[in-house]
């Protein structure tokens, strides 16, 4: 008699199990999507005087600290790697990014405006002005 009641319940149990598995998969996928900013920062010109044919016009800006600001408030900082690359998680919003130390005599290292969108890493490629002419 018990088997007769269990048989109609089998499709219901399988449907519930499928819902649980799908819910788990979708929450894992959404938690894996990061929100933030990543990219590379270069500097140009690479030296004073004219750039000769075959010479690069810009090069990576290595090991420089940058501040991420929302209005007047600094919300994060990061440092570029040896190839001028960076990656930083940030909540969605509008930011300005500039060198943390603006005390250098020459050059301009931002601010660079950027809009970070939810659920994706916003890509940036910024070129700083070395001030060399």
N, C-alpha and C positions, 0 to 999 in steps of 0.2 A: 504494500500500500504506500509506503514512503517513496518508492521510486516513481510512482505515478505523479506525485506532487513535485518532485525535484525536476523532472523533465521539462515542464513549462517554464520553470524558473531559470534554466540554463541560459537562454538567450538574453534574459534581463541581466544576469550576472556578467556575461560577456560584454554587453553594452556598457555597463557601469565601469568595468575594468578598462575598456577602451577609452572612456572619457577621462579616467584618472591618468592613464599613460599619456594621452594627448595634452592634458593640462600640464603635466610635468615637463614634457618636451618643449612646450611653448614658453613656460616660465624660464627654463634653462636657456633657451635661445635669446630671450629678451634680456636676461641678466648678463649675457656674454657681450652684448653690444655696448660699447663704451661711448661716452660723450666727452669730448674734449678737443684739444688742439694739438696738431703735430705738423712738422715740416722741416724746412731748412732755411738758414739765414746765411746770406753771402754778403760780401763787402766788395765795393768797387769805387774807383779804379784801384787796381792792385799795386800801382806805383805811380810816382809823379812823372809827368811828361806824356808824350803820345804812346798809345798802345800799338805795338808793332803787329803786323800780320802774323797769325799763328799763336800769339800770346793770349791767354785768357783775359777777358774783360773783368771777370770777378772771380773770387775764390771763397771757399767756406769760411765762416767766422767762428773759429773754435774757442771753446772755454770762456764764453762771455755770459754773465748773469743778466737775466731780463726779468722785469716785473710785469705782472698782468694786473691791470687796474680796471675797476668798475667805478666810473666817476672818479672821485679823488681817493678812493679806498683801494689799497693793494690787496688783492684776493689770493694771489699765488706768485711764486717765483720759480724760475727754472734756469738751467745753465746749458748752453749748447755743448755738444760733444766735439770730438776732434774733426768731424766732417761738417760741423755747423748744424747738425740735426738736433731736434728736440721732440718731446712727447709729454703732454701734461693733461691729466683728467681735469675737466672743468664742467660745472653745470651750464645748461643753456643760458645764453645771454649775450649782451654786447660789451666788448672789452677793448681796451687800448693796451698794446704791448710796446714797451720801450726798454732800453738798457737800464739796469738797476742803478748803475753809476753813470750819471750824465755829466760828471765832472771832467771828462776828457776835453782837451783843448780843440781838437779837430774832429770833424766827422759828425754824422747824424745817424743815430741808432734808434729811430722811431720818433714818435709813436706810430704804430701800425694799427688801424682799426680792424676788428674782426668780429664776426657774428658766429657764435657757437650754437649749433643746432642739436636738439635732443636726439639721442640714439645713433650718433655718428661722430667720427673723428674728423673735425674740420681740417682741411689741408691748407697750408700756408707756405709761400716762398717769398721771403722778403729780402730785398737788397739794401744794405746800409751804405751810406755815403762815407767813404774813408776821409774825405776832405783833401786828398792829394790831387794836385793839378799839375 
